[in-house]
Amino acid sequence: METRFHPVDRENEHVKMLTLARSRLVSQRHHVVGEIAEDSRRGFNDNLCDALILIQSAIEAVDRAIADEALIAAASDKLRITSPA
């Protein structure tokens, strides 16, 4: 028997994956910032700064994806409410 998921369930699962990805990216950012602070004492941090920029860009992209999923869910809810039964 095939399990069928309600669209909201799929959306919630996607948001959970995005939230987990964001959490991991934030952890990476903390690590890189610590490395930058340590390496800046020695004058080496060019590659780490590039990594920080990429990680921060990824976090911002994930934030936009989460916001987009919220809009999709709201539109889906609105369609469900206004659709005839």
HTML snippet that shows the backbone in 3Dmol.js (N, CA, C, O; Angstrom):
<script src="https://3Dmol.org/build/3Dmol-min.js"></script>
<div id="view" style="width:600px;height:400px;position:relative"></div>
<script>
const pdb = `
ATOM      1  N   MET A   1       0.839  -1.187   0.000  1.00  0.00           N
ATOM      2  CA  MET A   1       0.000   0.000   0.000  1.00  0.00           C
ATOM      3  C   MET A   1       0.884   1.251   0.000  1.00  0.00           C
ATOM      4  O   MET A   1       1.781   1.385   0.832  1.00  0.00           O
ATOM      5  N   GLU A   2       0.628   2.141  -0.918  1.00  0.00           N
ATOM      6  CA  GLU A   2       1.414   3.366  -1.045  1.00  0.00           C
ATOM      7  C   GLU A   2       0.934   4.402  -0.036  1.00  0.00           C
ATOM      8  O   GLU A   2      -0.265   4.630   0.129  1.00  0.00           O
ATOM      9  N   THR A   3       1.895   5.017   0.628  1.00  0.00           N
ATOM     10  CA  THR A   3       1.556   6.074   1.569  1.00  0.00           C
ATOM     11  C   THR A   3       1.459   7.388   0.810  1.00  0.00           C
ATOM     12  O   THR A   3       2.377   7.764   0.081  1.00  0.00           O
ATOM     13  N   ARG A   4       0.355   8.075   0.982  1.00  0.00           N
ATOM     14  CA  ARG A   4       0.175   9.377   0.335  1.00  0.00           C
ATOM     15  C   ARG A   4       0.291  10.461   1.392  1.00  0.00           C
ATOM     16  O   ARG A   4      -0.325  10.399   2.456  1.00  0.00           O
ATOM     17  N   PHE A   5       1.090  11.440   1.065  1.00  0.00           N
ATOM     18  CA  PHE A   5       1.295  12.545   1.985  1.00  0.00           C
ATOM     19  C   PHE A   5       0.473  13.741   1.541  1.00  0.00           C
ATOM     20  O   PHE A   5       0.349  14.028   0.350  1.00  0.00           O
ATOM     21  N   HIS A   6      -0.066  14.408   2.493  1.00  0.00           N
ATOM     22  CA  HIS A   6      -0.751  15.668   2.243  1.00  0.00           C
ATOM     23  C   HIS A   6       0.315  16.676   1.810  1.00  0.00           C
ATOM     24  O   HIS A   6       1.426  16.629   2.339  1.00  0.00           O
ATOM     25  N   PRO A   7       0.028  17.592   0.867  1.00  0.00           N
ATOM     26  CA  PRO A   7       1.039  18.562   0.423  1.00  0.00           C
ATOM     27  C   PRO A   7       1.671  19.339   1.571  1.00  0.00           C
ATOM     28  O   PRO A   7       2.858  19.660   1.516  1.00  0.00           O
ATOM     29  N   VAL A   8       0.903  19.644   2.603  1.00  0.00           N
ATOM     30  CA  VAL A   8       1.458  20.394   3.736  1.00  0.00           C
ATOM     31  C   VAL A   8       2.516  19.557   4.451  1.00  0.00           C
ATOM     32  O   VAL A   8       3.518  20.096   4.921  1.00  0.00           O
ATOM     33  N   ASP A   9       2.297  18.236   4.538  1.00  0.00           N
ATOM     34  CA  ASP A   9       3.290  17.359   5.156  1.00  0.00           C
ATOM     35  C   ASP A   9       4.601  17.415   4.394  1.00  0.00           C
ATOM     36  O   ASP A   9       5.672  17.481   4.998  1.00  0.00           O
ATOM     37  N   ARG A  10       4.523  17.389   3.060  1.00  0.00           N
ATOM     38  CA  ARG A  10       5.739  17.478   2.245  1.00  0.00           C
ATOM     39  C   ARG A  10       6.423  18.821   2.459  1.00  0.00           C
ATOM     40  O   ARG A  10       7.646  18.890   2.579  1.00  0.00           O
ATOM     41  N   GLU A  11       5.631  19.887   2.507  1.00  0.00           N
ATOM     42  CA  GLU A  11       6.193  21.219   2.715  1.00  0.00           C
ATOM     43  C   GLU A  11       6.877  21.289   4.070  1.00  0.00           C
ATOM     44  O   GLU A  11       7.975  21.831   4.190  1.00  0.00           O
ATOM     45  N   ASN A  12       6.235  20.747   5.080  1.00  0.00           N
ATOM     46  CA  ASN A  12       6.835  20.772   6.406  1.00  0.00           C
ATOM     47  C   ASN A  12       8.138  19.998   6.428  1.00  0.00           C
ATOM     48  O   ASN A  12       9.103  20.425   7.062  1.00  0.00           O
ATOM     49  N   GLU A  13       8.181  18.856   5.737  1.00  0.00           N
ATOM     50  CA  GLU A  13       9.416  18.059   5.680  1.00  0.00           C
ATOM     51  C   GLU A  13      10.512  18.855   4.979  1.00  0.00           C
ATOM     52  O   GLU A  13      11.670  18.828   5.395  1.00  0.00           O
ATOM     53  N   HIS A  14      10.148  19.554   3.927  1.00  0.00           N
ATOM     54  CA  HIS A  14      11.127  20.372   3.204  1.00  0.00           C
ATOM     55  C   HIS A  14      11.642  21.497   4.103  1.00  0.00           C
ATOM     56  O   HIS A  14      12.840  21.778   4.118  1.00  0.00           O
ATOM     57  N   VAL A  15      10.760  22.127   4.837  1.00  0.00           N
ATOM     58  CA  VAL A  15      11.175  23.196   5.754  1.00  0.00           C
ATOM     59  C   VAL A  15      12.087  22.626   6.846  1.00  0.00           C
ATOM     60  O   VAL A  15      13.054  23.271   7.251  1.00  0.00           O
ATOM     61  N   LYS A  16      11.777  21.423   7.316  1.00  0.00           N
ATOM     62  CA  LYS A  16      12.648  20.791   8.319  1.00  0.00           C
ATOM     63  C   LYS A  16      14.049  20.580   7.761  1.00  0.00           C
ATOM     64  O   LYS A  16      15.038  20.830   8.450  1.00  0.00           O
ATOM     65  N   MET A  17      14.137  20.118   6.508  1.00  0.00           N
ATOM     66  CA  MET A  17      15.459  19.910   5.889  1.00  0.00           C
ATOM     67  C   MET A  17      16.188  21.234   5.711  1.00  0.00           C
ATOM     68  O   MET A  17      17.392  21.320   5.953  1.00  0.00           O
ATOM     69  N   LEU A  18      15.465  22.262   5.290  1.00  0.00           N
ATOM     70  CA  LEU A  18      16.077  23.580   5.142  1.00  0.00           C
ATOM     71  C   LEU A  18      16.576  24.112   6.486  1.00  0.00           C
ATOM     72  O   LEU A  18      17.662  24.685   6.573  1.00  0.00           O
ATOM     73  N   THR A  19      15.774  23.916   7.526  1.00  0.00           N
ATOM     74  CA  THR A  19      16.151  24.390   8.858  1.00  0.00           C
ATOM     75  C   THR A  19      17.387  23.654   9.358  1.00  0.00           C
ATOM     76  O   THR A  19      18.266  24.262   9.969  1.00  0.00           O
ATOM     77  N   LEU A  20      17.461  22.357   9.105  1.00  0.00           N
ATOM     78  CA  LEU A  20      18.647  21.584   9.491  1.00  0.00           C
ATOM     79  C   LEU A  20      19.873  22.065   8.722  1.00  0.00           C
ATOM     80  O   LEU A  20      20.949  22.225   9.297  1.00  0.00           O
ATOM     81  N   ALA A  21      19.707  22.293   7.429  1.00  0.00           N
ATOM     82  CA  ALA A  21      20.821  22.800   6.620  1.00  0.00           C
ATOM     83  C   ALA A  21      21.294  24.151   7.146  1.00  0.00           C
ATOM     84  O   ALA A  21      22.495  24.409   7.225  1.00  0.00           O
ATOM     85  N   ARG A  22      20.349  25.005   7.504  1.00  0.00           N
ATOM     86  CA  ARG A  22      20.715  26.325   8.034  1.00  0.00           C
ATOM     87  C   ARG A  22      21.493  26.198   9.332  1.00  0.00           C
ATOM     88  O   ARG A  22      22.484  26.897   9.546  1.00  0.00           O
ATOM     89  N   SER A  23      21.040  25.305  10.191  1.00  0.00           N
ATOM     90  CA  SER A  23      21.726  25.093  11.464  1.00  0.00           C
ATOM     91  C   SER A  23      23.165  24.628  11.249  1.00  0.00           C
ATOM     92  O   SER A  23      24.082  25.079  11.936  1.00  0.00           O
ATOM     93  N   ARG A  24      23.349  23.734  10.302  1.00  0.00           N
ATOM     94  CA  ARG A  24      24.704  23.243  10.007  1.00  0.00           C
ATOM     95  C   ARG A  24      25.574  24.348   9.417  1.00  0.00           C
ATOM     96  O   ARG A  24      26.759  24.452   9.732  1.00  0.00           O
ATOM     97  N   LEU A  25      24.982  25.165   8.565  1.00  0.00           N
ATOM     98  CA  LEU A  25      25.738  26.284   7.998  1.00  0.00           C
ATOM     99  C   LEU A  25      26.144  27.281   9.077  1.00  0.00           C
ATOM    100  O   LEU A  25      27.260  27.799   9.052  1.00  0.00           O
ATOM    101  N   VAL A  26      25.253  27.550  10.016  1.00  0.00           N
ATOM    102  CA  VAL A  26      25.584  28.466  11.109  1.00  0.00           C
ATOM    103  C   VAL A  26      26.729  27.888  11.942  1.00  0.00           C
ATOM    104  O   VAL A  26      27.620  28.626  12.363  1.00  0.00           O
ATOM    105  N   SER A  27      26.711  26.591  12.179  1.00  0.00           N
ATOM    106  CA  SER A  27      27.814  25.950  12.910  1.00  0.00           C
ATOM    107  C   SER A  27      29.130  26.106  12.153  1.00  0.00           C
ATOM    108  O   SER A  27      30.172  26.387  12.745  1.00  0.00           O
ATOM    109  N   GLN A  28      29.065  25.918  10.833  1.00  0.00           N
ATOM    110  CA  GLN A  28      30.270  26.114  10.016  1.00  0.00           C
ATOM    111  C   GLN A  28      30.749  27.557  10.096  1.00  0.00           C
ATOM    112  O   GLN A  28      31.950  27.818  10.176  1.00  0.00           O
ATOM    113  N   ARG A  29      29.805  28.488  10.074  1.00  0.00           N
ATOM    114  CA  ARG A  29      30.174  29.901  10.168  1.00  0.00           C
ATOM    115  C   ARG A  29      30.882  30.182  11.488  1.00  0.00           C
ATOM    116  O   ARG A  29      31.889  30.889  11.511  1.00  0.00           O
ATOM    117  N   HIS A  30      30.363  29.633  12.590  1.00  0.00           N
ATOM    118  CA  HIS A  30      31.014  29.826  13.891  1.00  0.00           C
ATOM    119  C   HIS A  30      32.438  29.290  13.867  1.00  0.00           C
ATOM    120  O   HIS A  30      33.358  29.918  14.391  1.00  0.00           O
ATOM    121  N   HIS A  31      32.609  28.127  13.255  1.00  0.00           N
ATOM    122  CA  HIS A  31      33.943  27.523  13.178  1.00  0.00           C
ATOM    123  C   HIS A  31      34.895  28.410  12.370  1.00  0.00           C
ATOM    124  O   HIS A  31      36.023  28.672  12.788  1.00  0.00           O
ATOM    125  N   VAL A  32      34.424  28.863  11.212  1.00  0.00           N
ATOM    126  CA  VAL A  32      35.269  29.687  10.343  1.00  0.00           C
ATOM    127  C   VAL A  32      35.614  31.006  11.013  1.00  0.00           C
ATOM    128  O   VAL A  32      36.748  31.475  10.909  1.00  0.00           O
ATOM    129  N   VAL A  33      34.659  31.605  11.693  1.00  0.00           N
ATOM    130  CA  VAL A  33      34.936  32.869  12.383  1.00  0.00           C
ATOM    131  C   VAL A  33      36.008  32.663  13.452  1.00  0.00           C
ATOM    132  O   VAL A  33      36.895  33.501  13.617  1.00  0.00           O
ATOM    133  N   GLY A  34      35.924  31.558  14.167  1.00  0.00           N
ATOM    134  CA  GLY A  34      36.959  31.247  15.155  1.00  0.00           C
ATOM    135  C   GLY A  34      38.325  31.091  14.509  1.00  0.00           C
ATOM    136  O   GLY A  34      39.331  31.565  15.036  1.00  0.00           O
ATOM    137  N   GLU A  35      38.351  30.423  13.363  1.00  0.00           N
ATOM    138  CA  GLU A  35      39.610  30.252  12.625  1.00  0.00           C
ATOM    139  C   GLU A  35      40.141  31.601  12.133  1.00  0.00           C
ATOM    140  O   GLU A  35      41.343  31.858  12.188  1.00  0.00           O
ATOM    141  N   ILE A  36      39.245  32.453  11.656  1.00  0.00           N
ATOM    142  CA  ILE A  36      39.673  33.783  11.188  1.00  0.00           C
ATOM    143  C   ILE A  36      40.279  34.556  12.346  1.00  0.00           C
ATOM    144  O   ILE A  36      41.329  35.181  12.198  1.00  0.00           O
ATOM    145  N   ALA A  37      39.629  34.515  13.490  1.00  0.00           N
ATOM    146  CA  ALA A  37      40.154  35.234  14.658  1.00  0.00           C
ATOM    147  C   ALA A  37      41.532  34.719  15.030  1.00  0.00           C
ATOM    148  O   ALA A  37      42.421  35.504  15.360  1.00  0.00           O
ATOM    149  N   GLU A  38      41.713  33.421  14.981  1.00  0.00           N
ATOM    150  CA  GLU A  38      43.010  32.824  15.325  1.00  0.00           C
ATOM    151  C   GLU A  38      44.057  33.140  14.267  1.00  0.00           C
ATOM    152  O   GLU A  38      45.175  33.540  14.593  1.00  0.00           O
ATOM    153  N   ASP A  39      43.695  32.962  13.001  1.00  0.00           N
ATOM    154  CA  ASP A  39      44.657  33.176  11.926  1.00  0.00           C
ATOM    155  C   ASP A  39      44.995  34.640  11.716  1.00  0.00           C
ATOM    156  O   ASP A  39      46.079  34.952  11.223  1.00  0.00           O
ATOM    157  N   SER A  40      44.095  35.547  12.077  1.00  0.00           N
ATOM    158  CA  SER A  40      44.386  36.957  11.866  1.00  0.00           C
ATOM    159  C   SER A  40      45.539  37.421  12.743  1.00  0.00           C
ATOM    160  O   SER A  40      46.198  38.416  12.440  1.00  0.00           O
ATOM    161  N   ARG A  41      45.777  36.703  13.820  1.00  0.00           N
ATOM    162  CA  ARG A  41      46.953  37.010  14.656  1.00  0.00           C
ATOM    163  C   ARG A  41      48.242  36.759  13.886  1.00  0.00           C
ATOM    164  O   ARG A  41      49.259  37.409  14.126  1.00  0.00           O
ATOM    165  N   ARG A  42      48.185  35.805  12.954  1.00  0.00           N
ATOM    166  CA  ARG A  42      49.367  35.463  12.157  1.00  0.00           C
ATOM    167  C   ARG A  42      49.333  36.136  10.798  1.00  0.00           C
ATOM    168  O   ARG A  42      50.301  36.058  10.043  1.00  0.00           O
ATOM    169  N   GLY A  43      48.223  36.799  10.478  1.00  0.00           N
ATOM    170  CA  GLY A  43      48.111  37.492   9.201  1.00  0.00           C
ATOM    171  C   GLY A  43      47.596  36.638   8.057  1.00  0.00           C
ATOM    172  O   GLY A  43      47.658  37.069   6.905  1.00  0.00           O
ATOM    173  N   PHE A  44      47.091  35.449   8.330  1.00  0.00           N
ATOM    174  CA  PHE A  44      46.569  34.562   7.294  1.00  0.00           C
ATOM    175  C   PHE A  44      45.063  34.426   7.456  1.00  0.00           C
ATOM    176  O   PHE A  44      44.599  33.845   8.436  1.00  0.00           O
ATOM    177  N   ASN A  45      44.304  34.947   6.520  1.00  0.00           N
ATOM    178  CA  ASN A  45      42.861  34.720   6.599  1.00  0.00           C
ATOM    179  C   ASN A  45      42.122  34.926   5.280  1.00  0.00           C
ATOM    180  O   ASN A  45      40.891  34.945   5.273  1.00  0.00           O
ATOM    181  N   ASP A  46      42.825  35.079   4.176  1.00  0.00           N
ATOM    182  CA  ASP A  46      42.167  35.338   2.890  1.00  0.00           C
ATOM    183  C   ASP A  46      41.196  34.223   2.503  1.00  0.00           C
ATOM    184  O   ASP A  46      40.037  34.498   2.191  1.00  0.00           O
ATOM    185  N   ASN A  47      41.652  32.971   2.519  1.00  0.00           N
ATOM    186  CA  ASN A  47      40.777  31.854   2.137  1.00  0.00           C
ATOM    187  C   ASN A  47      39.632  31.700   3.118  1.00  0.00           C
ATOM    188  O   ASN A  47      38.513  31.368   2.724  1.00  0.00           O
ATOM    189  N   LEU A  48      39.901  31.939   4.385  1.00  0.00           N
ATOM    190  CA  LEU A  48      38.846  31.809   5.385  1.00  0.00           C
ATOM    191  C   LEU A  48      37.788  32.893   5.211  1.00  0.00           C
ATOM    192  O   LEU A  48      36.601  32.639   5.417  1.00  0.00           O
ATOM    193  N   CYS A  49      38.205  34.089   4.838  1.00  0.00           N
ATOM    194  CA  CYS A  49      37.227  35.157   4.584  1.00  0.00           C
ATOM    195  C   CYS A  49      36.341  34.794   3.396  1.00  0.00           C
ATOM    196  O   CYS A  49      35.135  35.045   3.414  1.00  0.00           O
ATOM    197  N   ASP A  50      36.943  34.201   2.360  1.00  0.00           N
ATOM    198  CA  ASP A  50      36.156  33.746   1.220  1.00  0.00           C
ATOM    199  C   ASP A  50      35.155  32.683   1.661  1.00  0.00           C
ATOM    200  O   ASP A  50      34.000  32.697   1.236  1.00  0.00           O
ATOM    201  N   ALA A  51      35.598  31.770   2.507  1.00  0.00           N
ATOM    202  CA  ALA A  51      34.702  30.719   3.014  1.00  0.00           C
ATOM    203  C   ALA A  51      33.557  31.336   3.813  1.00  0.00           C
ATOM    204  O   ALA A  51      32.409  30.913   3.684  1.00  0.00           O
ATOM    205  N   LEU A  52      33.869  32.334   4.635  1.00  0.00           N
ATOM    206  CA  LEU A  52      32.836  32.996   5.432  1.00  0.00           C
ATOM    207  C   LEU A  52      31.796  33.653   4.531  1.00  0.00           C
ATOM    208  O   LEU A  52      30.597  33.565   4.796  1.00  0.00           O
ATOM    209  N   ILE A  53      32.246  34.301   3.482  1.00  0.00           N
ATOM    210  CA  ILE A  53      31.322  34.950   2.552  1.00  0.00           C
ATOM    211  C   ILE A  53      30.417  33.917   1.887  1.00  0.00           C
ATOM    212  O   ILE A  53      29.212  34.135   1.761  1.00  0.00           O
ATOM    213  N   LEU A  54      30.988  32.802   1.464  1.00  0.00           N
ATOM    214  CA  LEU A  54      30.185  31.740   0.835  1.00  0.00           C
ATOM    215  C   LEU A  54      29.183  31.139   1.811  1.00  0.00           C
ATOM    216  O   LEU A  54      28.030  30.905   1.452  1.00  0.00           O
ATOM    217  N   ILE A  55      29.613  30.892   3.030  1.00  0.00           N
ATOM    218  CA  ILE A  55      28.713  30.325   4.035  1.00  0.00           C
ATOM    219  C   ILE A  55      27.580  31.298   4.342  1.00  0.00           C
ATOM    220  O   ILE A  55      26.418  30.898   4.413  1.00  0.00           O
ATOM    221  N   GLN A  56      27.917  32.578   4.523  1.00  0.00           N
ATOM    222  CA  GLN A  56      26.880  33.568   4.822  1.00  0.00           C
ATOM    223  C   GLN A  56      25.895  33.698   3.665  1.00  0.00           C
ATOM    224  O   GLN A  56      24.692  33.843   3.885  1.00  0.00           O
ATOM    225  N   SER A  57      26.395  33.648   2.449  1.00  0.00           N
ATOM    226  CA  SER A  57      25.507  33.697   1.282  1.00  0.00           C
ATOM    227  C   SER A  57      24.570  32.493   1.262  1.00  0.00           C
ATOM    228  O   SER A  57      23.391  32.622   0.932  1.00  0.00           O
ATOM    229  N   ALA A  58      25.096  31.331   1.614  1.00  0.00           N
ATOM    230  CA  ALA A  58      24.270  30.124   1.662  1.00  0.00           C
ATOM    231  C   ALA A  58      23.200  30.236   2.745  1.00  0.00           C
ATOM    232  O   ALA A  58      22.056  29.835   2.531  1.00  0.00           O
ATOM    233  N   ILE A  59      23.567  30.781   3.906  1.00  0.00           N
ATOM    234  CA  ILE A  59      22.587  30.972   4.983  1.00  0.00           C
ATOM    235  C   ILE A  59      21.470  31.889   4.515  1.00  0.00           C
ATOM    236  O   ILE A  59      20.295  31.610   4.752  1.00  0.00           O
ATOM    237  N   GLU A  60      21.826  32.972   3.858  1.00  0.00           N
ATOM    238  CA  GLU A  60      20.820  33.914   3.368  1.00  0.00           C
ATOM    239  C   GLU A  60      19.940  33.274   2.297  1.00  0.00           C
ATOM    240  O   GLU A  60      18.741  33.549   2.239  1.00  0.00           O
ATOM    241  N   ALA A  61      20.523  32.421   1.446  1.00  0.00           N
ATOM    242  CA  ALA A  61      19.728  31.718   0.437  1.00  0.00           C
ATOM    243  C   ALA A  61      18.754  30.749   1.093  1.00  0.00           C
ATOM    244  O   ALA A  61      17.607  30.635   0.661  1.00  0.00           O
ATOM    245  N   VAL A  62      19.200  30.051   2.133  1.00  0.00           N
ATOM    246  CA  VAL A  62      18.321  29.135   2.858  1.00  0.00           C
ATOM    247  C   VAL A  62      17.197  29.916   3.540  1.00  0.00           C
ATOM    248  O   VAL A  62      16.046  29.481   3.538  1.00  0.00           O
ATOM    249  N   ASP A  63      17.531  31.061   4.119  1.00  0.00           N
ATOM    250  CA  ASP A  63      16.488  31.901   4.739  1.00  0.00           C
ATOM    251  C   ASP A  63      15.419  32.293   3.718  1.00  0.00           C
ATOM    252  O   ASP A  63      14.225  32.270   4.019  1.00  0.00           O
ATOM    253  N   ARG A  64      15.859  32.653   2.507  1.00  0.00           N
ATOM    254  CA  ARG A  64      14.900  33.012   1.460  1.00  0.00           C
ATOM    255  C   ARG A  64      14.061  31.796   1.047  1.00  0.00           C
ATOM    256  O   ARG A  64      12.866  31.923   0.781  1.00  0.00           O
ATOM    257  N   ALA A  65      14.688  30.634   0.996  1.00  0.00           N
ATOM    258  CA  ALA A  65      13.954  29.413   0.642  1.00  0.00           C
ATOM    259  C   ALA A  65      12.907  29.083   1.706  1.00  0.00           C
ATOM    260  O   ALA A  65      11.793  28.679   1.372  1.00  0.00           O
ATOM    261  N   ILE A  66      13.250  29.251   2.971  1.00  0.00           N
ATOM    262  CA  ILE A  66      12.292  29.010   4.049  1.00  0.00           C
ATOM    263  C   ILE A  66      11.123  29.984   3.945  1.00  0.00           C
ATOM    264  O   ILE A  66       9.967  29.591   4.099  1.00  0.00           O
ATOM    265  N   ALA A  67      11.423  31.246   3.685  1.00  0.00           N
ATOM    266  CA  ALA A  67      10.357  32.246   3.519  1.00  0.00           C
ATOM    267  C   ALA A  67       9.482  31.900   2.319  1.00  0.00           C
ATOM    268  O   ALA A  67       8.264  32.066   2.369  1.00  0.00           O
ATOM    269  N   ASP A  68      10.098  31.421   1.244  1.00  0.00           N
ATOM    270  CA  ASP A  68       9.347  31.033   0.062  1.00  0.00           C
ATOM    271  C   ASP A  68       8.428  29.851   0.368  1.00  0.00           C
ATOM    272  O   ASP A  68       7.283  29.816  -0.082  1.00  0.00           O
ATOM    273  N   GLU A  69       8.928  28.897   1.126  1.00  0.00           N
ATOM    274  CA  GLU A  69       8.092  27.751   1.511  1.00  0.00           C
ATOM    275  C   GLU A  69       6.890  28.216   2.335  1.00  0.00           C
ATOM    276  O   GLU A  69       5.797  27.667   2.198  1.00  0.00           O
ATOM    277  N   ALA A  70       7.083  29.214   3.180  1.00  0.00           N
ATOM    278  CA  ALA A  70       5.968  29.749   3.970  1.00  0.00           C
ATOM    279  C   ALA A  70       4.922  30.380   3.052  1.00  0.00           C
ATOM    280  O   ALA A  70       3.723  30.216   3.276  1.00  0.00           O
ATOM    281  N   LEU A  71       5.368  31.099   2.022  1.00  0.00           N
ATOM    282  CA  LEU A  71       4.435  31.686   1.056  1.00  0.00           C
ATOM    283  C   LEU A  71       3.676  30.606   0.289  1.00  0.00           C
ATOM    284  O   LEU A  71       2.472  30.723   0.058  1.00  0.00           O
ATOM    285  N   ILE A  72       4.389  29.565  -0.100  1.00  0.00           N
ATOM    286  CA  ILE A  72       3.758  28.456  -0.817  1.00  0.00           C
ATOM    287  C   ILE A  72       2.705  27.798   0.073  1.00  0.00           C
ATOM    288  O   ILE A  72       1.601  27.502  -0.384  1.00  0.00           O
ATOM    289  N   ALA A  73       3.040  27.574   1.320  1.00  0.00           N
ATOM    290  CA  ALA A  73       2.099  26.945   2.250  1.00  0.00           C
ATOM    291  C   ALA A  73       0.871  27.835   2.464  1.00  0.00           C
ATOM    292  O   ALA A  73      -0.258  27.346   2.514  1.00  0.00           O
ATOM    293  N   ALA A  74       1.101  29.142   2.589  1.00  0.00           N
ATOM    294  CA  ALA A  74      -0.023  30.064   2.784  1.00  0.00           C
ATOM    295  C   ALA A  74      -0.928  30.069   1.560  1.00  0.00           C
ATOM    296  O   ALA A  74      -2.152  30.085   1.694  1.00  0.00           O
ATOM    297  N   ALA A  75      -0.339  30.055   0.374  1.00  0.00           N
ATOM    298  CA  ALA A  75      -1.139  30.029  -0.857  1.00  0.00           C
ATOM    299  C   ALA A  75      -1.899  28.713  -0.959  1.00  0.00           C
ATOM    300  O   ALA A  75      -3.056  28.692  -1.378  1.00  0.00           O
ATOM    301  N   SER A  76      -1.259  27.629  -0.581  1.00  0.00           N
ATOM    302  CA  SER A  76      -1.907  26.319  -0.605  1.00  0.00           C
ATOM    303  C   SER A  76      -3.082  26.282   0.369  1.00  0.00           C
ATOM    304  O   SER A  76      -4.148  25.756   0.049  1.00  0.00           O
ATOM    305  N   ASP A  77      -2.876  26.844   1.557  1.00  0.00           N
ATOM    306  CA  ASP A  77      -3.956  26.915   2.544  1.00  0.00           C
ATOM    307  C   ASP A  77      -5.116  27.743   2.008  1.00  0.00           C
ATOM    308  O   ASP A  77      -6.279  27.377   2.177  1.00  0.00           O
ATOM    309  N   LYS A  78      -4.795  28.863   1.360  1.00  0.00           N
ATOM    310  CA  LYS A  78      -5.836  29.743   0.822  1.00  0.00           C
ATOM    311  C   LYS A  78      -6.631  29.016  -0.253  1.00  0.00           C
ATOM    312  O   LYS A  78      -7.855  29.135  -0.301  1.00  0.00           O
ATOM    313  N   LEU A  79      -5.949  28.260  -1.121  1.00  0.00           N
ATOM    314  CA  LEU A  79      -6.638  27.501  -2.167  1.00  0.00           C
ATOM    315  C   LEU A  79      -7.533  26.428  -1.561  1.00  0.00           C
ATOM    316  O   LEU A  79      -8.640  26.193  -2.045  1.00  0.00           O
ATOM    317  N   ARG A  80      -7.057  25.780  -0.508  1.00  0.00           N
ATOM    318  CA  ARG A  80      -7.843  24.737   0.137  1.00  0.00           C
ATOM    319  C   ARG A  80      -9.096  25.323   0.764  1.00  0.00           C
ATOM    320  O   ARG A  80     -10.164  24.713   0.725  1.00  0.00           O
ATOM    321  N   ILE A  81      -8.962  26.509   1.343  1.00  0.00           N
ATOM    322  CA  ILE A  81     -10.099  27.145   2.020  1.00  0.00           C
ATOM    323  C   ILE A  81     -11.117  27.610   0.992  1.00  0.00           C
ATOM    324  O   ILE A  81     -12.318  27.489   1.233  1.00  0.00           O
ATOM    325  N   THR A  82     -10.677  28.140  -0.154  1.00  0.00           N
ATOM    326  CA  THR A  82     -11.597  28.718  -1.133  1.00  0.00           C
ATOM    327  C   THR A  82     -12.082  27.700  -2.173  1.00  0.00           C
ATOM    328  O   THR A  82     -13.002  27.999  -2.934  1.00  0.00           O
ATOM    329  N   SER A  83     -11.484  26.511  -2.217  1.00  0.00           N
ATOM    330  CA  SER A  83     -11.895  25.506  -3.193  1.00  0.00           C
ATOM    331  C   SER A  83     -13.215  24.859  -2.758  1.00  0.00           C
ATOM    332  O   SER A  83     -13.421  24.566  -1.580  1.00  0.00           O
ATOM    333  N   PRO A  84     -14.089  24.648  -3.723  1.00  0.00           N
ATOM    334  CA  PRO A  84     -15.342  23.964  -3.385  1.00  0.00           C
ATOM    335  C   PRO A  84     -15.067  22.505  -3.045  1.00  0.00           C
ATOM    336  O   PRO A  84     -14.177  21.883  -3.626  1.00  0.00           O
ATOM    337  N   ALA A  85     -15.823  21.969  -2.117  1.00  0.00           N
ATOM    338  CA  ALA A  85     -15.609  20.582  -1.673  1.00  0.00           C
ATOM    339  C   ALA A  85     -16.216  19.602  -2.622  1.00  0.00           C
ATOM    340  O   ALA A  85     -16.130  18.394  -2.401  1.00  0.00           O
TER     341      ALA A  85
END
`;
const viewer = $3Dmol.createViewer("view");
viewer.addModel(pdb, "pdb");
viewer.setStyle({}, {cartoon: {color: "spectrum"}});
viewer.zoomTo();
viewer.render();
</script>
